[in-house]
Amino acid sequence: MRLSDKDILKIIDFFNQLFNAFISLIRILIWSRPVRLPVLQRDECIILGNGPSLSQNLENNLDLLMNRLLICVNYFPKSPYFQQLKPQILIVCDPQFWKSTYPPDVVDERNRLYCRLAETVDWNLYFFVPMRAKKHNNSFSVFKSNKHIKIVYYNATPIEGFTFFKNLGFRKKLGMPRPRNVLIPTIHLAILLKIKKIVILGAEHSWINELYVDKNNNVLLRQKHFYKERVEAKPFLLFGKEARMPDLMKEFFYVFSAYFDLQRFSEYMGVEVINCAPVSYIDAFKKQDLKEALKS
């Protein structure tokens, strides 16, 4: 019996998924550790991404955001809105937030952020960092002076393979889709916190519009954030090296694929995820205006 091209592709896909699941299992055994997440008695949260549109959303809807469960990421505490809104959760994922091997200006910026948190936070703040940062916990020693800041470690282990296998690993807190962008672990952790509705702001992901190649064939990317007025185009660093175009396109693939994994996981967990960025390249989640999303 001769197999059709469609059948051959199905067989190839099956073994590909099997291989990915096997590799993920090895990653879990090596990297993942038991995780204890806080219990938050809230049915709804708002994720404050760092995209440029967040500024407009904050200016126009500040009253609407007050007294809600807010999750912010990376350098949001540099914004004056941090003290006004008092987010209950701050999530980071990039190694620059705990490793000392980064350039001095990066380490200094991180240390200034941590000092500011230690000095100004007078409400309960959960600071989520990957499990692999635990061996670098001296980077967080400044928080010992502030009883309001609690560090929570999570497994950022990439889990791939069959959908049922991924969902099981995600639910058991053993790992997540490849965390190539801080929004990926943020959505994942919000789902694990048993929050029924997750509303996302500032998630344009429109990097393709800010990408170009100069006359010397350098691949440059302008990464805009709401807290930076002017941003220069710079080479995108991948594992410490300047990424070429195929590398960058592969990274985009991993990021946008992860959102579809998270959408399937959210349905599996009975959670609604709504993207309220006015313009967004993320096509995995339901899109809605912020006021409509908070009413529904």
Secondary structure, DSSP 8 states (H G I E B T S, - for coil): ----HHHHHHHHHHHHHHHHHHHHHHHHHHH-----------SEEEEE--STHHHHHHHHHHHHHTTS-EEEETTGGGSTHHHHH--SEEE--SGGGT-S-S-HHHHHHHHHHHHHHHHH--S-EEEEEEGGGGGGGGGGGGGGG-TTEEEEEE---B--SSHHHHHHHHHTTS-BS--SSTHHHHHHHHHHTT-SEEEEES----GGGGEEE-TT--EEE----TT-S----EE-EETTEE--HHHHHHHHHHHHHHHHHHHHHHHHTT-EEEE--SS-S--SSEE--HHHHHH-
